[in-house]
Amino acid sequence: MKRILALTLCLFALPVLAESAAPSGFLSDYTRLEKEGPFRSRYMGYSAPGAETLRKSPAVYVSPLVRFPNDAKFGDLDDALVDSVLAYTGEQLRSQLAVRTRVVDDKASADLTLEVALTALAAEAAGKTALDLVPVRLITGAAKTAIKGKDMDATATIEMRLSQSAPATILRESVHELVGDSIGRAKSEDTHMSLDALKPAIDKWVALVVDQIAPKP
């Protein structure tokens, strides 16, 4: 019985794992991304040769943050939550960048353009074992009982692209897996998330991006 259950979980987990690891298509070239950052907060990134010399006191245009693809649905999470995550992230980016450099509303007058997409948003069991990665709605019986009651974390995937406005040149691209606060224990198939659970992770990501675009003197 245990062997059958394990095989069933593997069959469900493989497509889920493959889907979560697949590029969203927002960035131009995922093959050139490399691991960056400290061990506990690594992400995948690319910087164009000589990019650092192009980012001296730039005027930055922050494009409206989007979900990608544009019609993306993130499990059973409602659109209001997704919109609140996008709005909060955009507000933080603009306000924190404005402390370091000039943020403009007209793309034509900008030196740099920052584009950001939310490509995943979910509640995931802490630890992310193979069982944890299987959506609760896809399993039944003993396996569903096993995943219920686990501590859940708010998670998101954010992709960003920084381009020089004229000539149009990609300076930087990166993919970040954000893990927010615990949102309690799973009690049913419904996902219970909040923007507040993600705010600490978003704030940390914003600080990183601001440092990369407009480093302190």
C-alpha positions as CSV (number, residue, x, y, z in Angstrom):
1,M,0.0,0.0,0.0
2,K,2.8,2.4,0.9
3,R,4.6,1.6,-2.4
4,I,1.4,2.4,-4.4
5,L,1.0,5.7,-2.5
6,A,4.6,6.6,-3.2
7,L,4.3,5.9,-6.9
8,T,1.1,7.9,-7.1
9,L,2.7,10.9,-5.4
10,C,5.7,10.7,-7.7
11,L,3.4,10.7,-10.8
12,F,1.6,13.8,-9.4
13,A,4.8,15.5,-8.3
14,L,6.8,15.2,-11.5
15,P,4.6,17.4,-13.6
16,V,4.3,19.9,-10.8
17,L,8.0,20.1,-10.3
18,A,8.6,20.4,-14.0
19,E,6.0,23.2,-14.3
20,S,7.5,25.1,-11.3
21,A,11.0,24.9,-12.8
22,A,10.0,26.0,-16.3
23,P,10.8,29.5,-17.5
24,S,7.7,31.7,-17.6
25,G,8.8,33.4,-20.8
26,F,9.0,36.9,-19.4
27,L,12.7,37.2,-19.6
28,S,14.7,37.2,-22.9
29,D,17.1,34.4,-22.1
30,Y,17.0,32.0,-19.1
31,T,20.0,30.0,-20.2
32,R,22.4,32.8,-19.2
33,L,21.1,33.2,-15.6
34,E,23.5,32.1,-12.9
35,K,23.2,31.7,-9.2
36,E,23.8,34.9,-7.3
37,G,23.5,36.1,-3.7
38,P,24.4,34.5,-0.4
39,F,23.6,30.8,0.2
40,R,20.4,31.3,2.2
41,S,18.9,33.8,-0.2
42,R,20.2,32.8,-3.7
43,Y,18.5,33.8,-6.9
44,M,19.2,33.4,-10.6
45,G,20.6,36.5,-12.3
46,Y,22.4,38.0,-15.3
47,S,24.3,41.2,-15.7
48,A,25.5,42.5,-19.1
49,P,29.3,43.2,-19.4
50,G,30.0,46.7,-18.3
51,A,26.5,47.2,-16.9
52,E,27.8,48.8,-13.7
53,T,29.3,51.8,-15.6
54,L,25.9,52.7,-17.1
55,R,24.0,53.1,-13.9
56,K,25.4,56.4,-12.5
57,S,22.6,58.6,-11.1
58,P,20.0,57.3,-13.7
59,A,16.5,58.5,-14.3
60,V,14.4,55.4,-13.9
61,Y,11.0,54.5,-15.4
62,V,9.2,51.7,-13.5
63,S,6.8,50.0,-15.8
64,P,3.4,49.0,-14.3
65,L,3.9,45.7,-12.6
66,V,2.1,42.8,-14.2
67,R,1.3,39.1,-13.7
68,F,2.8,37.0,-16.4
69,P,1.2,35.6,-18.5
70,N,-1.3,38.4,-18.5
71,D,-4.2,36.0,-17.9
72,A,-2.3,33.9,-15.3
73,K,-4.3,32.3,-12.5
74,F,-2.5,31.3,-9.3
75,G,-4.3,28.3,-8.0
76,D,-7.4,29.3,-6.0
77,L,-6.0,32.7,-5.0
78,D,-8.4,35.5,-5.9
79,D,-7.6,38.4,-8.2
80,A,-7.9,41.0,-5.4
81,L,-4.9,39.4,-3.6
82,V,-2.8,39.2,-6.7
83,D,-3.6,42.9,-7.5
84,S,-2.7,43.9,-3.9
85,V,0.7,42.1,-4.2
86,L,1.4,43.9,-7.5
87,A,0.3,47.3,-6.2
88,Y,2.3,47.0,-2.9
89,T,5.5,45.9,-4.7
90,G,5.2,48.7,-7.3
91,E,4.7,51.3,-4.6
92,Q,7.7,50.1,-2.6
93,L,9.9,50.0,-5.7
94,R,9.1,53.6,-6.7
95,S,9.3,55.0,-3.2
96,Q,12.6,53.3,-2.3
97,L,14.2,54.1,-5.7
98,A,13.2,57.8,-5.3
99,V,15.4,58.0,-2.2
100,R,18.5,57.1,-4.3
101,T,17.8,58.4,-7.7
102,R,15.2,60.1,-10.0
103,V,12.1,58.2,-10.8
104,V,10.2,59.5,-13.8
105,D,6.7,58.9,-15.2
106,D,7.6,59.3,-18.8
107,K,9.5,56.4,-20.3
108,A,10.9,58.6,-23.1
109,S,12.8,60.8,-20.5
110,A,14.3,57.8,-18.6
111,D,17.8,56.5,-18.8
112,L,16.7,53.1,-17.5
113,T,13.5,51.1,-17.7
114,L,12.6,48.5,-15.0
115,E,10.1,45.8,-15.8
116,V,8.7,43.4,-13.2
117,A,6.4,40.4,-13.4
118,L,4.8,38.2,-10.8
119,T,4.9,34.7,-12.3
120,A,3.9,32.6,-9.3
121,L,2.0,33.1,-6.1
122,A,1.1,30.2,-3.7
123,A,0.9,28.8,-0.3
124,E,3.5,26.0,0.1
125,A,4.2,23.7,3.0
126,A,7.3,24.7,4.9
127,G,10.2,22.4,3.9
128,K,8.9,21.8,0.4
129,T,9.2,18.0,0.3
130,A,8.0,16.1,-2.8
131,L,4.6,15.6,-1.0
132,D,4.4,19.3,-0.2
133,L,4.7,20.3,-3.8
134,V,1.6,18.3,-4.9
135,P,-1.5,20.5,-4.9
136,V,-4.0,19.4,-2.3
137,R,-6.8,19.4,-4.8
138,L,-5.0,16.6,-6.9
139,I,-4.7,14.0,-4.1
140,T,-7.2,12.2,-2.0
141,G,-7.5,9.9,1.0
142,A,-4.4,9.2,3.1
143,A,-2.1,11.5,1.1
144,K,-4.5,14.4,1.5
145,T,-4.7,13.8,5.3
146,A,-0.9,13.8,5.4
147,I,-0.5,17.3,3.8
148,K,-3.3,18.8,5.9
149,G,-2.1,20.3,9.1
150,K,1.3,21.2,7.8
151,D,2.8,24.7,8.4
152,M,2.3,26.8,5.3
153,D,4.4,29.7,3.9
154,A,3.4,32.5,1.6
155,T,5.6,32.3,-1.6
156,A,6.0,34.2,-4.8
157,T,8.2,34.3,-7.9
158,I,9.2,37.7,-9.2
159,E,11.1,38.2,-12.5
160,M,12.7,41.5,-13.4
161,R,14.4,43.1,-16.3
162,L,16.5,46.4,-16.3
163,S,17.1,48.0,-19.7
164,Q,19.0,51.0,-21.0
165,S,16.5,53.2,-22.7
166,A,18.6,54.4,-25.6
167,P,19.9,52.4,-27.2
168,A,17.6,49.6,-25.9
169,T,20.0,47.3,-24.2
170,I,19.3,44.7,-21.5
171,L,21.5,45.4,-18.5
172,R,20.1,42.9,-16.0
173,E,17.6,40.1,-15.7
174,S,16.8,37.9,-12.7
175,V,14.4,35.5,-11.2
176,H,13.7,35.6,-7.4
177,E,11.8,33.0,-5.3
178,L,10.3,34.8,-2.3
179,V,9.3,33.0,0.9
180,G,7.2,35.1,3.2
181,D,5.9,34.5,6.7
182,S,4.1,31.4,7.9
183,I,0.4,31.5,7.3
184,G,-0.6,28.8,9.7
185,R,-1.6,25.3,9.1
186,A,-3.5,23.9,6.2
187,K,-6.9,22.8,7.3
188,S,-8.7,22.3,4.0
189,E,-8.3,22.5,0.2
190,D,-8.8,26.3,0.4
191,T,-5.6,28.4,0.4
192,H,-5.6,31.2,3.0
193,M,-3.0,33.9,2.2
194,S,-2.6,37.6,2.9
195,L,-0.4,40.4,1.5
196,D,0.9,41.0,5.1
197,A,2.5,37.5,5.0
198,L,4.5,38.4,1.9
199,K,5.5,42.0,2.8
200,P,8.7,41.2,4.6
201,A,10.0,39.1,1.7
202,I,8.9,41.8,-0.8
203,D,10.6,44.5,1.2
204,K,13.8,42.5,1.2
205,W,13.6,42.0,-2.5
206,V,13.0,45.7,-3.1
207,A,16.0,46.6,-1.1
208,L,18.2,44.3,-3.2
209,V,16.9,45.7,-6.5
210,V,17.3,49.3,-5.4
211,D,20.9,48.6,-4.4
212,Q,21.6,47.0,-7.8
213,I,20.0,49.9,-9.8
214,A,21.1,52.9,-7.6
215,P,23.9,51.8,-5.2
216,K,24.8,54.0,-2.3
217,P,27.7,56.3,-3.0
